[in-house]
């Protein structure tokens, strides 16, 4: 077990190095510093201004030099990312790391409740629909789920904001206030919309998983020995479906921290998602690079955690 | 050759490719039955998808002509079949409500009073016309990206699964690196680096979406490699390339079809998000929906632009999702086993 964990972490680290290599290729070799400068200063910027910009942001070093590796872009890139010294933003020269720390909290306020209620509701609905498999309730459930997942997220947000925020005036259209008394009022609408827009897809996914499980022998055995329906679905089927559920849950872990790009910027929540949007609109390559790096770091960490949690969820899985 | 000639050429190549694929599929019982079953299960959704495809094709073929009625601005521009279904220079100066006689703001007389069934947008373009033209962009996103995804995924997946060893290690490393970056972020980073534009968006989407499919292909090839007929072929001295081409690839085709259909709706929906971030493709429904942010905050609101684009988008995605489910049910051996 310990040997497996160590090996898994070592492979995870190599993957991180690979991600950094990809980022280096994209952001330094493919889009050259000159090009970045031109994007942020404008196409017609004079050569001197571009040169100044490149020097100021430290992009004037050679991509790699054999004689002095420490004075190269590649070394700097790996060094700054792996030591979490993310440097400054290309757009306004502010430090990136404190920004991220500050903006992580609003993101978590948005995504954590969304994450847990989303999983719970998705599983409960899916268990319900799967229990009635091949009846009209099941078919209705599937049709509603497909209908719900065919609507663009944009439409959920725009429609929800318009209907609830503007016409009915139940909740503010957008905004954020860290005061605990007010936070729920501001977050109610983004929570509801985020929940609604993801529910169709997850119900459909979990239903498939549960349906596969309900046709297994152990379900029949459980029924035969007199288990109630609730116990069969809630204890036997759910327990055995844990592995696909865990796999799916982990995929969304990076988004817990990164926030939801669309929800945050539509609702004016000053989290990491809106930081990404700002970076995209301001051609801020260094912030973008850091965000991609952190999210993949979270993802790789999450994958290792799932592999380990498989053994807890399912004693048949042995890691060695 | 002008841009529109190239476009016509690409369309001709794609259509003839599709016809050849269709003719070949008709010869095999498996594919003919599968096709029939999909249509039988979801007749409405299949015809909706066919309708959108016809729209897209009609907008993809364009030519120049000296139309005597068309004396205005677009006389020397190539116009597609869809453009020709509408009047020439079918344009107003600004917003007008559906079937209105006057402009929405200011109340000036329209050039074509009462003739815009879905109104006009901020630049006075007919919304119905734009919504119909969006079909081409949506199919371009789904279709062209799949043309990148499927060969890439097949190549890497098969070589990893068939040859194993070092090749597998290398491919698996690339797969794990690419899949450990959340999809939307990688997509955004790629577009930022590649630059904006239809081709770049499709390439970026291709790079981000081949990984998942490649993993499926790799697993499936592992299984196929061990089957008796493949081992028999190897024992008879058939070359590796021929084994792959004759014995492995045909047995992966059902996965290709399923993936193509299931990938499609996801791609079109993520383009809508990109359009909202300002890095989408010009003329897509996502871009039309994006304009609604401003239009809904006006008073009285302008709803027709948003409505037309979202109905068009919703209709296509819904139909493709239903067809995709049917295709998977028909072609996936796992569910076939369940029915038996």
Interface residues (C-beta under 8 A of the other chain):
Chain A: X11 X14 X15 X18 X19 X21 X22 X23 X26 X27 X30 X31 X146 X147 X149 X150 X151 X152 X153 X154 X155 X158 X162 X166 X215 X254 X255 X258 X261 X262 X276 X277 X280 X281 X283 X285 X288 X289 X291 X292 X295 X296 X299 X300 X303
Chain B: X173 X174 X176 X177 X178 X180 X181 X182 X184 X185 X186 X188 X189 X190 X192 X193 X194 X265 X269 X272 X273 X276 X277 X278 X279 X286 X289 X290 X292 X293 X296 X301 X306 X310 X313 X314 X317 X318 X321 X322 X325 X338
